[in-house]
């Protein structure tokens, strides 16, 4: 049974129907008249409202109770929205075709409007086919769909076969996969601002995205008043879950890894040669596409250090041994560049 996008057939109907109607002038439309049965839940438009949309698109009233062609219009509630169905039968009562119109929205009016546009287009095609006998009459199975509107389901099938429907530009049935690299500056991760490099991969759907990344910090050096000091390097793994609104992403962020410490200037061994890092926080990112696949992104992270680490040297008395302790809060700013597939 065909499953079709709701469409909008609105785009096609808005352009094609008036052009065809004007081109035919005052041609006889009796052959394209239809009798309609309309069934819908109470919170959907009533039959008169549905007919009014069709009549408005056609420029004339094509509905006749005694018409040979028959159309059944049904809208039924589903667990996530509504589903509409239109079935066509010819003058002999033979099934000609049908369409289903799934809707993921909660507003039945949008679904009813899209179905009305589709019916108006089909009626006009019937009238046009009868006005040009050399052309075989169009059936619903032969109607080409306009680009689908939001809430559309991009699949279509029929009892006689399956066909692909053109999709919205840039639309994708599955998630988009992206890989890339970036550079950032971290604060509160060391005694000074520390530059880091990162590699990332993510999967993005229309409204959400998941990202996995690895970060490595450039070694930084901290010195005590007596000249003794240490160098430290950060190694981190990031996991982010993001919500998407156009070019913006807001993410819940978690980072975990290790800080590696080495003494210098005749300091043999720090008291703590390494320590764990666990951070959690938020990220705000802006993504700018560069063509179909490439993109750049700017991002700001606000982080809380779940684990506080301290660096001590030489096992000396506390007032001399403690060199640096991480603050409770940290953050970073950075730029990414990557490629998106498909």
ABEGO torsion letter per residue (X at the ends): XBBBBAEBAAAAAAAAAAAAAAAAEABBAAAABBBBBBBBBAABBBAAAAAAAAAAAAGBBABBAABABBBBBBBBBBABEBBBBBBBBBAAGBBAEBBBBBBABABAAAAAAAAAAAAAAAAAAAAAAAABAABBBBBAAABBBBBBBBGBBABBBBAAEBBBBBBBBGBBABBBBBBEBBBBBBBGABABBBBBBBBBBBBBBAABBBBBBBBBBBBBBBBBAAGBBBBBBBBBBBBBBBBBBEABBBBBBBBBEBBBBBBBGGBABBABABBBBBBBEBBBBBBBBBEAABBBBBBBBBBBBABBBBBBBGGBBAAAABABBBBABBBBBBBBBBBBOX
